[in-house]
Amino acid sequence: MANFDAGLEARVMNWTLPRIQPLVSPPEHHKNAYKSYEEEVRTELAAEEPSLSFAPRDSYDSEAKWVNEESRGNQLPVPGLAISTMSITLRPAIANFARFRNGGEGNDHEMPAELRAFFADESITLGSLLEKEEFKRMMRLAGGGPYGKYLYPVVMSWVWALLKQEHNPLGPIKKVDPQAFGIPLWKPRPPAPTKTGVRPDALSDLDCACWGDTADCGKTTTFGSWELMLVDVECGDLYHPSCVLYDRERALYASSDLSSMTTGIDWKTGAEMTSYSYCGPFLMSPSASHMTNGQGTYCSLGPDETRCITTTADFLGIRGENWTWIHLR
């Protein structure tokens, strides 16, 4: 009995309290998992190759990007889907518009062929991005140039959403204040001031009337260094205005269809100008250096040459700038 008591006493004296893990809420689990993942992959990439140094993306940054740009109406991604379901939206954006905005022709603005093959591999799912080695392989293929720096915040927003799916799928997603990220809220604007102009000779006989009311054809509004001129209206179920570009100084006219300007503007005399097109809305950059029709066409309005490109990424790159709305009716 004495031996038994001694053994029991020894066990009691050596017994240690179990370590009790503090309770962590699902949102905190998600935030901590994202922070650990982002810091680890970013640090390891930079250690492998200095050019693979990317700006940190905290949880709020990635949540904002997911909500405002990447979710496309979906609360959270499906991890088992092929990564191509998300990556397909990357190609036109960077291959066309980013290169155009930067005025260069270098291939470092385009998706590398090896990365395109990575995204086309149907065995790679969105969930594969949660494997750090797979994520780092993707970023090595992207490189540390303009494309890699474009891609990193995009795919980190995907990681944020995947980790939310894993750790806090039922938690709400914040409604991010767009103004906090430099995204202007559109406000009603007064009509742009107009001037009186002269319609092209070849279009001067158009009726320019709608439901018995004559429209003010020939009026113009500022369009960069030129003007946008109303030349006709037609009515059916709706009111359909038609316009041309007008160079008042040279008395020349051109189509207002930006998508036709990929090789420059084809100016014509009034007698030669027989076609007309779009009246807007257009968006003009604050410096009047860039223009978009909001339907995938973007133009650089240089003093010597106007260049336009088309892309499927509508309104890409205009967030954070106070662009002017132009619409002639």
N, C-alpha and C positions, 0 to 999 in steps of 0.2 A: 504493500500500500504506500509505504514511504517512497519507493522508487517511482511509482505511478505519479505521486504528487510532485515529485521533483521534475519529472518530464513535462508534466502539464504546466508547471510554473515556468519552465524554460521556454516552452512554446508561447506562453502568454507574454513573457517578457520580450521575446524576439519578434512578436507579431507587429506588423506595420499597417497603418491605415491604407486602404486602397486609394490610389490617386483618382480624385474625382475631377473629371473634365468639366470646365465651366460650360454652361449652356450657351450655345451660339445660335442666333436666329438664322433662318434661311437666307435673308438678305445679306447678313454678314458673311455667311458661308460663301455666297456668290461673290461678294466684293473681295474677300480674302483670296479666293481661288483665282480670280481674274488678276489681282495685283501680283500674286506669286508667279503666275504663268507669264504675264507680260514682262515683268522685270527679268525673269530667268532667260527667256528666249532673246530678249533684246541685249542683255549683257553677254550671253554666250556668242551671239552673232558678231558683236563688236570685237570680242576677244579673238575670234577666229580670223576676222578680216576687218581692219579699220574702216574700209569703205562701206561695210555693212552696219554702219551706225545710224540708227533711226531715232527720231524724237520720241520721248516717252508719251504713252497714251494712257491716261488714267481712266478709271471706270466711268466717270461722268462724260469724258470726251467720247468714249466708244459708245456709250448709251445714246448720246446725242446723235452721233453719226448713224447708228442703227435706226433710230426713230425717224430722223429727218430725211435720210437718203437711201438706206440699204434695205429696210424692211419690206418695201413695196406692198404695203397693206397687210403684211403678215406679222402677227405678234412675235412669233419665234420660229426659227428654222427647223426643219426635220433632219436630224443628224444622219439618217440613212440614205438621204438623197445624194446622187452623184454631185460632185463639186461643180460640175459644168452648169448645173442649174442656176448657180450664182455667178460663176466666172464669165459666163457668156456676155454679161453686160459690161465687162471691163474693156474689151478689145476696141470697139469704135471710139470710146471716150478718150483713150490715151493715144491710139494710133493716129487719130485725126486732129481732135481739137487741142490737146495739150501741145502738140508740136506746132500747130497753127498759131496758138496764142503766144508761144515763145519765139516765133519767127524763124525757127530752125528747121533743118531737114534731116538732122541726125537720127540714127536708128535707136539711140538711147531713150527716146520718147515712146518707142513702140514695144509691144509685148515680145520678149525674146521667144524664138522658135521653141526652145527647150521648155519654157514655161507654158507655152501653148499646148505642147504635148502632155505636160503634167496635168493641165486642166481637162484635157480631152480623155484622160484615162478613166474609164467608167468604174474601175475598181476603187478609185479614190473618192471617198464620200466627204460630205461636209464635216462629219464627226471625226474624220482623220486629222483635221486641223488641231484637235485636242491632244494629239500625239506630238510632243514638242519636236522630235526629230523630223517628222514629216513637215511640220510648219517651217522649221529652219531650212529644210531642203527646198521648199517652195521659195523662200526669200533669197536663198543663194542663187536660184535660177533667175529670179527677178533682178538681182544685182543691186548695187548701192547707188545707182544713178537716178535720174528723174523718174523712171518707171517704178523702181523699187520704193522710192520715197512716196510716190503716189499710192502704191499698193498696200504698204504697211498699215496705215490707219484704216483702210477699207477692210482688210482681212482681220484686223484686231477687233473691229466692230462685229464681225461674224463670230469671232471667238467669244466676245462678251455675250452675245445672244445664245450661243451653244452652252456656255457655262450657266447661264440663267435657266435654260431648259433643264439642265442637270441638277442644279442646287435650289432653285427658287421658281419653278415653272408657274406657280399660281400667284406669285406676287405681282403687283401692278408695275407697269412700265411708266416712268415719269413722262409727263407732257413737257417736253423741253421748250423753254422760252426761246424762240428763234432769234430775238433781238440780242440775246446774250452771246450769240455766235456771229453777230454781224449780218444776219439775214434780215433785210428790211421787210416790214409789213406793208403790203400794198394799201394805199389809201386813195380815196376818190380824188381825182385830179380835175381841175377846170379844163375846158377845151383849149387846145393849143391855139395861139393867135394865128390868124390866117392873113394872106395877102391876095391881091387880085393878079391873075396871070392871063396869058393868052394860050388857049388850047392849040395843039398842033393843027396845021392846016388840014391834014388828012382826016382828022377826027372832029373838026369843027361843026360838022353837020349832024352829029349824034343828037338824039332828042334830049337826053339829059333830063328826063322827067319821070316822076314816079307817082302813080295813082292820081294823075292830073296836076300834080304840083311840080313846077320847074325847080330843079336843083341848081345850086350855085356853082356850076362847072367852070373851071378855070381858076378857082381859088387854090391857094397853095399853103403849105406849112413847112417850117424848117425841117430839113432832113440832112443833118451834117452840114457840109459845105454846099449842098444843093437844096432843092425843094421837092416836096411830094405834091403832085397836082391832081385834083379831081377832074376826070374827063368825061365820065358817063355814070349813069345809075340805071339799074334795071330792077323791076319789081315782079315778084311772083308771090310766094308765100312770105318772103322776107325782102328787105331792102338790100340791094347788092351794088355797092359803089365800085368803080374801077378807076385806077390811077396810073400815072407815069411819073418817072423822075424828070426834073426840070432843072437845067443849068441856065439860070437867068442871065448870067453874064455873057454866055456864048449863044443863047437862044437855041439850045439843043435839048433833045428829049431821049429818054431811054426807058426800058422796061423796069418796073419796080419789083419784078420777081427775082429775089436774091439768089434763088437756086440756079438761075441762068447766068450768074456772074462768076462762075468758077474760072473763067479765062479773062475776066475783066468786064467792063461796061461797054456796051455797043451803042454809042451816042449817034443820034440821027437828027436830020433837019426836020422841021415841021411837016414838010411835004413827004418825007420818007417814013415818018412815024405812023404806022397803021395798026399797031397792036397796043393793048393796055392790060393791066394786071392788078395786083394786090394793093389795097389801101391800108393794110395794117390789121392788127397792131404790130408795130415794130418796137424793139427796145434799143436805145442808143446809149453807149457808155458815157460817163461824165465828160470825158475829154473828146468825145465824138471820134474816137479812134477805132471803135468796134461797134458792130451792129448785128442784131439777130432778129429773125422773124418768129422765134419761139417754137418753130416747127422743125428744128434740126439743121438750119442753115446759119452760118456765122461768117461775117465779113470783116476784114481789116481795111479800114478806110484811110489808106495812106494818101499823102499829097500827090504822089506820082502814079500810084497803081492801087487799084482796089482788088483784093483777092477774097474769094468766098470759098468755103468748104461746106460739105454736108456731112452730118453724122446723125446717128439715132439717139444720141444723148441730149434730149431737149433741155435748154436753158443751162447746160453745163457751164460752170465757171463764172456765173454772174452773181452768185450769192455774195453779199457783203458790199456790193457796189450800188450806188444810187443811180440806177439806169433810168433814162427818160422814156416815157411811154409815148409813142407816136401813132395816132390813128385818125385818118381823115375820112369824114363822112359827109 
